[in-house]
Amino acid sequence: MSHTLSHVGVDDALLLIVAGVVLFVYFRLGVKSNVVKVQRTIARQIQMVEIIGKGRYGEVWKAHWRGEYVAVKVFFTTDEASWLRETDIYQTMLLRHDNILGFIASDIRGTGSWTQMLLITNYHERGSLHDYLSTHALDPEDAVRLAHSAACGLAHLHIEIIGKQGKPAIAHRDIKSKNILVKKDGTCAIADFGLAVRFSSEANELDIAVNPRVGTKRYMAPEVLDETLVPNRFDSYRMADMYSFGLVLWEIALRCVEDGAVEEYCIPYHDVVPSDPSFEDMRKVVCVDYARPKIPKRWSSNGSITQCLSKLMQECWHQRPGVRLTALRVKKSLARLVVDSSYTGVKMLVAYAVALSGPVTIDAVIAGQRTSVDSHSSSGVMRDVLLGSSDTALRSLAKWQLDLPSARIVQRTQQPKPLD
């Protein structure tokens, strides 16, 4: 079934012809021929199902392709530059990552008097982080998982991989909760690269596409709002991303339930600017008043996950770009929280064993360990936790895998230690 984005009148016929020529040249000369062949095949096979989102760029459809669901982003003809840029960025060498939205294909197709520019990606039924937080409260482990995985994606974007088969550093330039998707496993994937900028230190080349579109004003960094950002310095864009990411951390922390308390979800600066703030509205709040989203009192609770997130977000949204944390630093800090929350899970599991079968020790339930490498090539330890009991309920919990540093492992040769 064919669906259309917007009607194109007769007066726009010349514009359509010009756009078609530009896109034809782009596909024939700008990308590898084998990619074009696959894209053309996919575009013909896709069946649109329903609209799942709308924005300034156009619409997002849930679609069916080869027995599975995909997401199809349909761009307005006025946002051709974003479509071209996003297609280009997605085809960057070594961009693929668990925490970056998976790219399938890009294409244009005409349906008589209608023209569509399509970007086809993986489909994630939980939708954007913004939508997910609006309807879900999070336990601390879930909150940390969302934050850490988003930081992993951003760190991968920001890092440059040197070499013949390397990857340029990429700054997103429109980080916000609506541009981060939540996957089925509770981790995040960063999306929407229509404004992205690339940098290669080997070529000393800063690649900024010509695009009339600007980022989301609510999430703009102070240096963007007061126009002091240095445009020919890649790190300027990278640090602007970190300010925006700090706001995303704030949104996640709002929905983290600790000691039975949680805030209602809201967007940053909801209480000081209109729903669609102007550039000047945001400049006054962020650059003149030096305001930031309010930190709830409960986040100051010693050792809480929200206290740790609060510290990170405030270091991300600092007024001075050079003082902000890098994505890699945030990723590493959040990785420690992942470890802590997982370790808490071990103790909870053992406590359950105690309740059902009497006194046990952590040593008694840890039956083995083996070194592994996770999907981001960072060393970890995957352990199978076996509960030594004849109890049926315990046997159902026999295997519980954790990714913890070796320092956390209780060696089986050691004397058993009592639970905390």
C-alpha positions as CSV (number, residue, x, y, z in Angstrom):
1,M,0.0,0.0,0.0
2,S,1.4,3.4,-1.0
3,H,1.3,6.3,1.4
4,T,2.2,9.9,0.7
5,L,3.8,12.6,2.8
6,S,2.5,15.8,1.3
7,H,0.9,17.0,-1.9
8,V,3.1,18.6,-4.5
9,G,1.4,21.1,-6.8
10,V,2.0,21.8,-10.4
11,D,4.0,25.0,-9.6
12,D,6.5,22.8,-7.8
13,A,7.1,20.5,-10.8
14,L,10.4,22.2,-11.7
15,L,11.6,21.9,-8.1
16,L,10.8,18.2,-8.1
17,I,12.7,17.7,-11.3
18,V,15.8,19.5,-9.9
19,A,15.6,17.6,-6.6
20,G,15.3,14.3,-8.5
21,V,18.4,15.1,-10.5
22,V,20.3,16.0,-7.4
23,L,19.3,12.8,-5.6
24,F,20.0,10.7,-8.7
25,V,23.5,12.0,-9.0
26,Y,24.0,11.5,-5.2
27,F,23.1,7.9,-5.4
28,R,25.0,7.1,-8.6
29,L,28.1,9.0,-7.7
30,G,28.1,9.6,-4.0
31,V,27.7,6.1,-2.6
32,K,29.0,2.6,-3.4
33,S,27.1,0.9,-6.2
34,N,26.4,-2.3,-4.2
35,V,24.7,-0.3,-1.5
36,V,22.5,1.4,-4.1
37,K,21.4,-1.9,-5.5
38,V,20.4,-3.2,-2.0
39,Q,18.6,0.0,-1.2
40,R,16.5,0.0,-4.4
41,T,15.4,-3.6,-3.7
42,I,14.4,-2.8,-0.1
43,A,12.4,0.3,-1.1
44,R,10.3,-1.8,-3.5
45,Q,9.6,-4.4,-0.9
46,I,8.6,-2.2,2.0
47,Q,5.0,-2.1,3.1
48,M,4.0,0.9,5.2
49,V,1.9,-0.1,8.3
50,E,1.2,3.0,10.4
51,I,2.5,6.4,11.4
52,I,4.4,6.3,14.7
53,G,5.9,9.8,14.9
54,K,5.9,13.2,13.3
55,G,8.4,16.1,13.5
56,R,9.8,19.1,11.8
57,Y,11.6,16.8,9.3
58,G,8.5,14.7,8.3
59,E,7.0,11.5,9.5
60,V,8.2,8.1,10.9
61,W,6.3,5.0,9.8
62,K,6.3,1.5,11.2
63,A,6.7,-0.7,8.1
64,H,7.0,-4.4,7.1
65,W,10.0,-5.8,5.3
66,R,11.1,-9.4,4.8
67,G,9.0,-10.7,7.7
68,E,10.0,-8.2,10.2
69,Y,9.2,-4.6,11.2
70,V,11.4,-1.7,10.3
71,A,11.1,2.1,10.8
72,V,10.9,4.3,7.8
73,K,11.6,8.0,8.2
74,V,9.9,10.0,5.4
75,F,11.4,13.5,5.0
76,F,9.6,16.6,3.7
77,T,11.1,17.8,0.4
78,T,12.1,21.0,2.3
79,D,14.4,18.9,4.5
80,E,16.4,17.3,1.7
81,A,19.7,18.4,3.3
82,S,18.9,16.5,6.5
83,W,18.1,13.3,4.5
84,L,21.3,13.6,2.5
85,R,23.4,14.2,5.6
86,E,21.9,11.4,7.7
87,T,22.4,9.0,4.8
88,D,26.0,10.1,4.5
89,I,26.7,9.8,8.2
90,Y,25.1,6.3,8.5
91,Q,27.4,5.1,5.8
92,T,30.5,6.2,7.7
93,M,33.0,3.4,8.2
94,L,32.8,1.6,11.6
95,L,29.7,3.6,12.8
96,R,27.7,0.5,13.6
97,H,27.3,0.0,17.3
98,D,24.8,-1.5,19.7
99,N,23.9,1.9,21.0
100,I,23.5,3.7,17.7
101,L,20.3,3.1,15.7
102,G,20.9,0.4,13.1
103,F,20.8,1.7,9.5
104,I,19.3,-0.5,6.7
105,A,18.9,1.7,3.6
106,S,18.1,5.1,2.2
107,D,16.2,5.9,-1.0
108,I,13.8,8.2,-2.9
109,R,10.7,7.1,-4.6
110,G,8.1,8.9,-6.6
111,T,4.4,8.0,-6.7
112,G,3.1,10.1,-9.6
113,S,2.8,13.7,-8.3
114,W,4.4,12.7,-4.9
115,T,8.0,12.4,-3.9
116,Q,9.3,10.6,-0.8
117,M,12.8,10.6,0.6
118,L,13.2,7.5,2.8
119,L,15.6,6.5,5.5
120,I,15.0,2.9,6.7
121,T,16.3,1.7,10.1
122,N,15.7,-0.8,12.8
123,Y,12.4,-0.6,14.5
124,H,12.2,-0.3,18.3
125,E,8.7,-0.7,19.7
126,R,9.4,1.2,23.0
127,G,9.8,4.4,21.0
128,S,11.9,7.4,22.1
129,L,13.4,7.9,25.5
130,H,11.1,10.9,25.9
131,D,8.0,8.7,25.3
132,Y,9.3,5.9,27.5
133,L,10.1,8.1,30.4
134,S,6.6,9.7,30.1
135,T,5.0,6.4,30.9
136,H,7.5,4.4,32.9
137,A,9.0,4.9,36.4
138,L,12.5,3.2,36.6
139,D,14.2,1.2,39.3
140,P,17.8,2.3,39.9
141,E,19.2,-0.5,37.7
142,D,17.0,0.3,34.8
143,A,17.9,4.0,35.1
144,V,21.6,3.3,35.1
145,R,21.2,0.9,32.1
146,L,19.5,3.6,30.1
147,A,22.0,6.3,31.0
148,H,25.1,4.1,30.5
149,S,24.0,2.7,27.2
150,A,23.2,6.2,25.8
151,A,26.7,7.3,27.0
152,C,28.2,4.3,25.2
153,G,26.6,5.4,22.0
154,L,27.7,9.0,22.3
155,A,31.2,8.0,23.3
156,H,31.5,5.8,20.2
157,L,30.3,8.7,18.0
158,H,32.7,11.2,19.6
159,I,35.8,9.0,19.4
160,E,38.1,8.9,16.3
161,I,39.5,5.6,15.2
162,I,42.8,6.1,13.4
163,G,43.8,4.0,10.5
164,K,42.9,2.9,6.9
165,Q,39.7,1.3,8.1
166,G,39.2,3.9,10.8
167,K,36.3,6.2,11.7
168,P,36.2,10.0,12.0
169,A,35.0,11.6,15.2
170,I,31.4,12.6,15.0
171,A,29.4,15.2,16.9
172,H,25.6,14.8,16.9
173,R,24.5,18.4,17.4
174,D,20.9,17.6,18.4
175,I,21.1,15.3,21.4
176,K,17.8,15.1,23.2
177,S,15.5,12.5,24.7
178,K,13.4,12.4,21.5
179,N,16.5,11.5,19.4
180,I,17.3,8.5,21.6
181,L,15.4,5.3,21.2
182,V,14.8,2.6,23.9
183,K,15.4,-1.0,22.8
184,K,13.6,-4.1,23.9
185,D,16.5,-5.0,26.3
186,G,16.2,-1.7,28.1
187,T,19.2,-0.1,26.5
188,C,19.4,3.0,24.3
189,A,20.2,3.7,20.7
190,I,21.1,7.2,19.4
191,A,19.3,8.4,16.3
192,D,18.8,11.3,13.9
193,F,22.1,12.4,12.4
194,G,20.7,15.1,10.1
195,L,22.9,17.8,11.8
196,A,26.0,15.7,12.6
197,V,29.5,17.0,11.9
198,R,32.6,14.8,11.2
199,F,36.3,15.4,11.9
200,S,39.4,13.5,10.8
201,S,42.6,14.5,12.5
202,E,44.7,12.7,9.8
203,A,43.2,14.8,7.1
204,N,42.7,17.8,9.5
205,E,39.3,18.1,7.9
206,L,36.1,19.3,9.6
207,D,33.1,18.2,7.6
208,I,30.0,20.3,8.2
209,A,27.2,19.8,5.7
210,V,25.2,22.9,4.5
211,N,21.9,22.6,6.3
212,P,19.4,25.4,7.0
213,R,18.0,23.3,9.9
214,V,19.1,24.2,13.5
215,G,19.1,22.0,16.6
216,T,16.5,21.9,19.3
217,K,16.6,25.3,21.1
218,R,15.6,23.8,24.5
219,Y,18.8,21.6,24.5
220,M,21.2,24.1,23.0
221,A,24.4,24.7,24.9
222,P,25.2,28.2,26.3
223,E,28.0,28.8,23.7
224,V,25.5,28.0,20.9
225,L,22.9,30.4,22.4
226,D,25.3,33.3,22.9
227,E,27.1,32.6,19.6
228,T,30.5,32.1,21.2
229,L,31.0,28.6,19.9
230,V,34.1,28.3,17.7
231,P,32.8,26.9,14.4
232,N,36.1,25.7,13.0
233,R,37.0,23.6,16.2
234,F,35.5,20.1,16.3
235,D,35.8,19.9,20.1
236,S,33.3,22.8,20.3
237,Y,30.6,20.7,18.9
238,R,31.6,17.7,21.0
239,M,31.3,19.7,24.2
240,A,28.0,21.2,23.1
241,D,26.7,17.6,22.9
242,M,27.8,17.0,26.5
243,Y,25.7,19.9,27.7
244,S,22.7,18.4,26.0
245,F,23.5,15.0,27.3
246,G,23.5,16.4,30.9
247,L,19.8,17.4,30.3
248,V,19.0,13.9,29.2
249,L,20.6,12.5,32.4
250,W,18.3,14.8,34.3
251,E,15.3,13.5,32.5
252,I,16.3,9.9,33.4
253,A,17.0,10.7,37.0
254,L,13.5,12.2,37.4
255,R,12.0,8.8,36.8
256,C,14.3,6.8,39.0
257,V,12.4,5.4,42.0
258,E,14.4,5.3,45.3
259,D,12.9,4.8,48.7
260,G,9.4,4.9,47.1
261,A,9.9,8.4,45.7
262,V,9.8,9.5,42.1
263,E,9.1,12.7,40.2
264,E,6.6,13.2,37.4
265,Y,8.3,13.3,34.0
266,C,8.9,16.7,32.5
267,I,11.2,18.2,29.9
268,P,14.1,20.4,30.8
269,Y,13.2,24.1,31.6
270,H,9.5,23.3,31.5
271,D,8.9,25.7,34.3
272,V,10.7,28.7,32.9
273,V,10.1,28.8,29.2
274,P,7.1,28.2,26.8
275,S,6.4,24.8,25.2
276,D,8.1,26.1,22.0
277,P,10.7,28.5,23.3
278,S,12.4,31.1,21.1
279,F,16.2,31.4,20.8
280,E,16.0,34.5,22.9
281,D,13.9,32.7,25.6
282,M,16.6,30.1,26.0
283,R,19.5,32.5,25.8
284,K,18.1,34.5,28.7
285,V,17.5,31.5,30.9
286,V,20.8,29.7,30.2
287,C,23.2,32.5,29.5
288,V,21.9,35.5,31.4
289,D,20.2,33.8,34.4
290,Y,22.6,30.8,34.4
291,A,19.6,28.6,35.2
292,R,19.6,24.9,35.0
293,P,16.9,22.3,35.7
294,K,16.0,22.0,39.3
295,I,17.7,19.2,41.4
296,P,15.1,17.6,43.8
297,K,16.2,17.4,47.4
298,R,15.9,13.6,47.5
299,W,18.8,13.3,45.0
300,S,21.2,14.4,47.8
301,S,20.7,11.1,49.6
302,N,24.1,9.7,50.3
303,G,25.2,6.9,48.0
304,S,22.0,7.0,46.0
305,I,21.9,6.4,42.2
306,T,20.2,9.8,41.7
307,Q,23.0,11.5,43.7
308,C,25.6,10.0,41.4
309,L,23.6,10.9,38.3
310,S,23.1,14.4,39.7
311,K,26.8,14.9,40.0
312,L,27.4,13.8,36.5
313,M,24.7,15.9,34.9
314,Q,25.9,19.0,36.6
315,E,29.5,18.4,35.4
316,C,28.1,17.9,31.9
317,W,26.0,21.1,31.7
318,H,28.7,23.4,33.2
319,Q,28.6,26.9,31.7
320,R,32.2,26.6,30.4
321,P,32.7,23.9,27.7
322,G,36.2,23.1,28.7
323,V,35.1,22.1,32.2
324,R,32.5,19.6,31.0
325,L,33.0,15.9,31.2
326,T,33.7,14.0,28.0
327,A,31.4,11.2,26.8
328,L,34.1,8.7,27.6
329,R,34.4,9.9,31.1
330,V,30.7,9.8,31.6
331,K,30.6,6.3,30.1
332,K,33.2,5.1,32.6
333,S,31.6,6.7,35.6
334,L,28.2,5.1,34.7
335,A,29.9,1.8,34.1
336,R,30.8,1.8,37.8
337,L,27.2,2.4,38.7
338,V,26.2,-0.6,36.5
339,V,28.6,-2.7,38.5
340,D,27.3,-1.5,41.8
341,S,23.6,-2.0,40.9
342,S,24.5,-5.5,39.6
343,Y,26.3,-6.4,42.8
344,T,23.3,-5.3,44.7
345,G,21.3,-7.7,42.6
346,V,23.6,-10.5,43.6
347,K,23.0,-9.8,47.3
348,M,19.3,-9.6,46.7
349,L,19.4,-13.0,45.0
350,V,21.4,-14.5,47.9
351,A,19.0,-13.0,50.4
352,Y,16.2,-14.8,48.5
353,A,18.1,-18.0,48.9
354,V,18.5,-17.3,52.6
355,A,14.8,-16.8,53.0
356,L,14.0,-20.1,51.3
357,S,16.7,-22.5,52.4
358,G,18.5,-21.1,55.4
359,P,21.9,-19.4,56.0
360,V,24.2,-19.4,52.9
361,T,27.2,-17.3,51.9
362,I,28.0,-15.5,48.6
363,D,30.8,-18.1,48.2
364,A,28.3,-20.9,48.4
365,V,26.2,-19.7,45.5
366,I,29.0,-18.6,43.1
367,A,29.9,-21.7,41.1
368,G,32.2,-20.5,38.4
369,Q,33.7,-17.7,36.4
370,R,35.0,-17.1,32.9
371,T,36.6,-14.1,31.2
372,S,34.7,-12.6,28.3
373,V,34.7,-9.5,26.0
374,D,31.5,-7.6,25.7
375,S,30.1,-6.0,22.5
376,H,32.1,-2.8,23.1
377,S,35.4,-4.6,23.4
378,S,35.9,-3.8,27.1
379,S,37.1,-6.6,29.4
380,G,34.6,-8.0,31.8
381,V,33.7,-11.2,33.7
382,M,30.6,-13.2,33.0
383,R,29.6,-15.5,35.8
384,D,27.1,-18.2,36.2
385,V,25.6,-18.1,39.6
386,L,24.3,-21.4,40.7
387,L,22.2,-21.7,43.9
388,G,23.1,-25.0,45.6
389,S,19.8,-26.1,46.8
390,S,17.3,-28.8,46.2
391,D,14.5,-26.2,46.4
392,T,12.6,-26.0,43.1
393,A,12.3,-22.2,43.3
394,L,16.0,-21.9,43.8
395,R,16.8,-24.2,40.9
396,S,14.7,-21.9,38.7
397,L,17.1,-19.1,39.5
398,A,20.2,-21.4,38.8
399,K,21.8,-19.2,36.1
400,W,22.2,-15.5,36.6
401,Q,24.8,-13.8,34.4
402,L,26.6,-10.6,35.5
403,D,29.2,-8.4,33.9
404,L,31.5,-7.5,36.8
405,P,35.2,-6.7,37.2
406,S,37.3,-9.4,38.5
407,A,37.8,-7.5,41.8
408,R,34.2,-8.3,42.7
409,I,34.7,-12.0,42.4
410,V,34.8,-14.0,45.6
411,Q,37.4,-16.7,44.9
412,R,36.2,-20.2,45.7
413,T,39.5,-21.0,47.4
414,Q,38.8,-18.3,50.1
415,Q,37.1,-19.0,53.3
416,P,33.4,-18.2,53.2
417,K,32.4,-14.8,54.5
418,P,29.1,-13.9,56.1
419,L,26.6,-11.8,54.2
420,D,26.5,-8.0,54.8
